[in-house]
Structure formats: structure tokens, C-alpha cells
Amino acid sequence: MTIVRDLARRDYKSVWQAMSRYTDSRDGESVDEIWCVEHEPVFTQGQAGKAEHLLNTGDIPVVQVDRGGQVTYHGPGQLVVYPLLDLRRAKIGVRDLVTALETATVAMLETFGVAAAPRADAPGVYLTEGPRAGSKIASIGLRVRRGCSFHGIAINIDMDLAPFLRINPCGYAGMQMVQMAEILEPTPSWSQVAEIFVRELLHTLQLPYAQWQPIDEKVFAQLSAEQQELSNG
């Protein structure tokens, strides 16, 4: 069984800390989890990130993180999915996971009549038809530790895309970003997109059925308490 959790809207740092802790504490019997979340506005800069790709971040915080890739933006109206999977146990390679995330996104978009595809030269998913063809609708950045994956994929649904103009998205100057709201009327809800995407991801990876469960709020309460202790010295 795979557990899927709807984290609703949360700040980026607390979720990053929580999934990192889960990855470090799990063993060979730990269940795989998939976390779906919306983040408060934040720029995240990957391990190989270059400062030159941060153009004018303004009042939006920048968080240096331990995933691959360059800088991207997260904000309300975007679906962010974190697959916390034991890749070694499932015999899934990192490239396989990237391909599965792209394939699931393409399949999800296809259910709404939107044509899209990955690109060989840049991970993610891009529209292939219409006036916005070539624009990026989903970005991927992963990390694998002890054979287990965390971080994941961000899919633009109905959000403010303006902050992407303050950076070179994923390290590409002039990269055009797009969202589902620009090409679909009515725009599907965040929950609809999450449910279809997770279903397609599980199918692509041939993982066990998913059970949706709420997140354990004690996890975030404990992290908050620890952070408070550190700040108090």
C-alpha cells in the first residue's frame, strides 16, 4: 500500500524538514508515501544553483535546498507532489522516477484535452500544441538518499506566474511558464488534478494502491518546537 497525504497549504521549510526527516528515519519496512501540497510563495534554489539565475527576488524568500536542479518558484495555485519512495525496494532507478513523473503529468493533462510532452534536454513537461506550445507547465527536482527519494514535481494549475519573471526558471533565461488556467475553462480544481496525477503516477510506477490520509500534525508541531528551541539558543 502507498499512503497519499493532502497537506493543504503550508510553508516550504516545514515540509522540506518533515520529508527529509521521514527519509532519514525510515527502514526497509516503512510504507511509501506521496505528499501533495500547496506552498506559500517561495523561491527554492537547488544544490547546483547559480546566483546569476536569481534576477530580482524582491520580497519572496529564497531557500537553498538539497535537491537537484536550479531555481524555481512555488506558490498558491500550484500542485507540488513529493514522492517519498524506497526506490531500492521497488527496483526503480532515478531516471525511471523522473520519467514516471513526466509521464503521469502528460497523462493527467491528456484527461483534460491538453497535449504536452517532456523534453530530452530539460526535465519537466511542456505544452506541444496551441499558442503556448513550448511553454513549461511542470518542473522536476529530486533528491535520493539511502536509496529513497524526496522532493518532486510542481504542476502549475491556477496561480500567479509573475514571480517566475524574477528568476531564470530552472536555469533557463527567458523560459516561458504556463498554467492550466490559461488553457482550460473551467479550470480543474487542485484536488481534481492531485487525484488524477497520483493515480497516473502509481499506475506508471506499478506501485500498490493508494490510501489517502491526513498528515499527522504532530510532525509539524514537533518541528516547530525544535526550531523554537534553536532560536532561543
C-alpha positions, -999 to +999 in steps of 0.1 A: +000+000+000+011+036-007-002+063+016-011+096-001-014+127+021-031+160+014-010+186+033-032+216+021-012+248+021+020+250+041+052+269+042+080+253+023+107+249+050+085+229+074+075+204+046+111+201+035+123+194+070+094+169+075+101+149+043+138+149+050+133+136+085+109+109+072+135+098+046+163+096+072+142+077+098+126+051+075+137+015+072+131-014+048+095-019+062+085+018+061+055+024+039+059+046+008+042+080+009+032+106-016+027+141-002+005+167-021+008+203-010+004+240-020+032+262-007+033+298+004+053+320-021+090+309-021+119+305-045+139+273-040+175+270-052+189+236-059+223+223-050+239+233-082+220+266-083+238+297-095+231+332-081+230+346-116+196+329-121+181+350-093+172+382-111+150+402-087+135+381-059+122+411-040+101+402-010+098+365-018+122+344+003+149+322-013+156+289+003+188+269-005+177+232-007+193+198-012+175+188-044+189+187-079+183+215-104+184+253-104+159+278-091+122+276-093+091+292-077+063+277-056+031+295-047-006+291-041-025+275-070+004+251-078+003+214-071+035+202-056+039+164-052+066+148-031+071+110-038+087+096-007+096+062-022+120+034-014+135+032-048+158+004-039+130-018-027+108-011-057+137-015-081+131+020-096+160+040-109+162+078-105+158+082-143+128+059-141+112+081-114+118+113-134+102+096-165+073+084-144+066+119-130+067+133-166+045+105-179+020+109-152+018+147-158+013+141-196-015+116-189-032+138-164-032+167-188-045+145-216-076+137-195-084+174-198-076+175-235-042+192-231-013+180-253+021+180-236+054+161-235+088+161-218+120+174-234+152+154-237+174+185-229+155+198-198+134+178-173+098+188-169+067+189-191+059+213-219+029+221-239+031+208-275+000+224-292-017+258-293-004+294-289+015+284-258+033+255-273+068+251-259+059+267-225+067+248-194+038+236-172+056+213-147+091+214-131+110+185-115+137+185-089+146+153-069+170+140-042+178+104-034+193+095+000+198+060+013+180+047-018+149+067-010+135+097-029+122+130-018+115+164-033+095+160-065+074+179-091+054+211-093+025+215-117+011+249-124-027+249-121-041+284-113-015+307-098+003+340-102+031+333-127+046+368-123+073+356-098+088+334-125+098+366-142+121+374-113+143+343-120+156+322-148+133+292-143+153+260-138+184+280-150+170+289-185+169+326-193+136+335-210+119+302-201+082+307-207+060+293-179+023+284-184-005+271-162-037+251-167-059+281-161-046+297-193-058+269-215-087+253-197-121+268-189-133+259-164-100+252-147-100+219-128-096+222-091-064+215-072-079+183-057-090+170-091-055+175-105-039+159-075-062+128-076-057+122-113-019+128-111-014+104-082-034+077-099-014+080-130+019+081-111+010+049-092+000+032-124+032+042-142+054+030-114+033-001-108+031+007-071+003-006-048-030+011-045-031+044-027-049+053+005-055+090+011-049+100+047-044+133+065-009+142+076+000+138+113+000+173+126+023+162+155+051+160+130+049+197+122+043+207+158+075+189+169+095+205+141+082+239+152+091+233+188+126+222+178+131+253+157+119+275+186+144+258+209+172+265+185+162+301+181+162+305+218+197+293+220 
